[in-house]
Amino acid sequence: MKHSMDLGMFRQGNHSPSYFTLARSMGSGSEDLSDFCIPCNPYFPTPDMFAELSAKLETILKYYPTDAGAITGQLASLLQMPPQTIAMGNGSTELITWIDHLMIQESMATPVPTFGRWTDQSLETGKRVDMFQLPEAGGFALDIDAYVDFIRERNSRVAVVCNPNNPDGNYIPKWEVLRLVDSLADRDLVVVDESFIDFVDAEPRPSIAQEAMLRHNVLVLKSLGKNFGLHGIRFGYVVGNPALVKKIGSRLPKWNLNSLAETVIFMLRDHLAEYRESLRLLARDRYEMLTELRRIPGMQVFPSQGNFVLVKLPAEVEGPRLRDYLLSRHGVLIRECGNKLGITSQFVRLVVRPREDTERLLNGIRSYLTSSFSESLEGATPLDLAGRFAEPSGVKTGTHSVLDDPLGDRVVPLLGSETMSGPRMTRTGTR
Ligand SMILES: Cc1ncc(COP(=O)(O)O)c(C=O)c1O
């Protein structure tokens, strides 16, 4: 099946085009699209909950919401947290923006690769962003001690860490996160972004939200779009000690949360069992998806505790080409990572979806690899082959800043750059 659309939209900006942009470009073909790009819980809300929301839509859209305090109070009671320790925003991205405006004066540190707003927000407001390269050779895992040393060396005033991290899916055990925040008690602020924490099954209570409330400089940030499967609503929150949370909460615009967010938050109490079940199904699908992806020769599949999986493609396969092929031939959308800092276009991020959808993705990847391998092997000698599947392209590490660059390279490394190389790729299949 062929889908026609303007693939140029993937070459603009640091984020993928929205579903709506893509759907407009595809026209009637968009109903058939299978989205492996945006990490969204496919099992929640349940069809019954969507029916309930649809039935109330007219009222939801016609009336003003209650003020954010009442909605936040309901969320706090669900999470069993004191209401003064939580502030809700119109998506966690709004809260990242406020954290930058109100709490980052001069510099911040973040591991890379990571969620783009953590690197870009403070760069855009003229602050120094110290980027700590996660080593591909170590599966992009964060070494807590090395990160603390890096922050001290650069004297970064604020530190951020995502747990699990996007796009690699690495999870840092809770005791290690507490060790990190306690080692950084002398910094202005430490933010632990737990937007994907509900998908973790490595330990029963992975969040440090309760511990953050007791510390003077720690905020936990959480998106609600990913775990509740509702990115379009735009809701998220921060947790911390009341004084810290008030700094943000008191500056948020009145009615920053809409009536759809209010309705969902007040519905949740009656649907907690379905929510828990959705997480169980997702963990099952993640396990199956990892297993199936690992069966494809030449792919390096990273373990994940998020609702997505990072994959390194064989050295000769380019991420953008695979993405364009899957979208135009199979109606499958994936996230190619070339526009993220600290990682290359040899990596793709694949969202965990139900079995039937994953089968379609796997078929698409297999058919692409089969056709491109057989084409590129025509006329190749054994010597050519030895070189062809060797080293992947390197990525750089260091402190970055924004430059007005006529060539369009928005970010360049400034300090301490060294090329990072990953493990050698070997190739096991030729068809
Ligand atoms: C780690 C992380 N934090 C925050 C966000 C932003 O989420 P929201 O939709 O709540 O703005 C994202 C989005 O992908 C993310 O990956």
The ligand as a Tripos MOL2 file, in Angstrom:
@<TRIPOS>MOLECULE
LIG
   16    16     1     0     0
SMALL
NO_CHARGES

@<TRIPOS>ATOM
      1 C1         10.9290   13.1800   29.3220 C.3       1 LIG1
      2 C2          9.8080   14.0720   28.8640 C.ar      1 LIG1
      3 N1          9.3680   15.0390   29.6790 N.ar      1 LIG1
      4 C3          8.3620   15.8610   29.3090 C.ar      1 LIG1
      5 C4          7.7480   15.7370   28.0840 C.ar      1 LIG1
      6 C5          6.6470   16.7020   27.6910 C.3       1 LIG1
      7 O1          5.3870   16.1550   27.8760 O.3       1 LIG1
      8 P1          4.0440   17.0210   27.8210 P.3       1 LIG1
      9 O2          3.2580   16.4460   26.7240 O.co2     1 LIG1
     10 O3          3.3800   16.8160   29.1600 O.co2     1 LIG1
     11 O4          4.3850   18.4560   27.6130 O.co2     1 LIG1
     12 C6          8.1870   14.7470   27.2010 C.ar      1 LIG1
     13 C7          7.5530   14.5900   25.8720 C.2       1 LIG1
     14 O5          7.8760   13.7290   25.0970 O.2       1 LIG1
     15 C8          9.2430   13.8900   27.6020 C.ar      1 LIG1
     16 O6          9.7130   12.9420   26.7930 O.3       1 LIG1
@<TRIPOS>BOND
     1     1     2 1
     2     2     3 ar
     3     2    15 ar
     4     3     4 ar
     5     4     5 ar
     6     5     6 1
     7     5    12 ar
     8     6     7 1
     9     7     8 1
    10     8     9 2
    11     8    10 1
    12     8    11 1
    13    12    13 1
    14    12    15 ar
    15    13    14 2
    16    15    16 1
@<TRIPOS>SUBSTRUCTURE
     1 LIG1         1 GROUP 0 **** ****
